Amino acid sequence: PAGHKVLSPMVGTFYRAPSPGNPPFVEVGQRVNVGDTLCIIEAMKMFNQIEADKAGTVAAILVENGQPVEYGQPLFIIE
């Protein structure tokens, strides 16, 4: 898909919400600004907030909640 890809800066587990039962940080169609938290990646019991590096609209979420991700893997498309 076209648009700006937000890539995973690390290997870990992708979480869309701050904790189970909480709403996701973002949904498709939501506007985001630089610095807005998009997701958390858990690596070695450390929870790393992944922030938008571009302002725009979330066009796609490419990873399922709880899924393992690789370094450099696209997580979101922002248009």
Steps between C-alpha positions, in 0.01 A plus 500: 500500500604860440573734787762525772594172670572504874760227554573300813824622662550166676408133525217439747127454549255754354219634719237746376389607851682602820357196682238228444147639517611854410408653164769494228728803468380561143243373250500508120375839384628683808716813458837491675771755565874448531567355845158338546527145637391242240574175685726329751767245417598280792858372492666324794227623740558862391198678351608739226251757372522539123416854392386645169794652311266667251167683537204375299221244505547135599424324171584144609607298803717220362549284811254316724499565874735264687690405184882478499671760281845520347740794483404717202158339454228746385242553777281785375434699183445873553369713214 
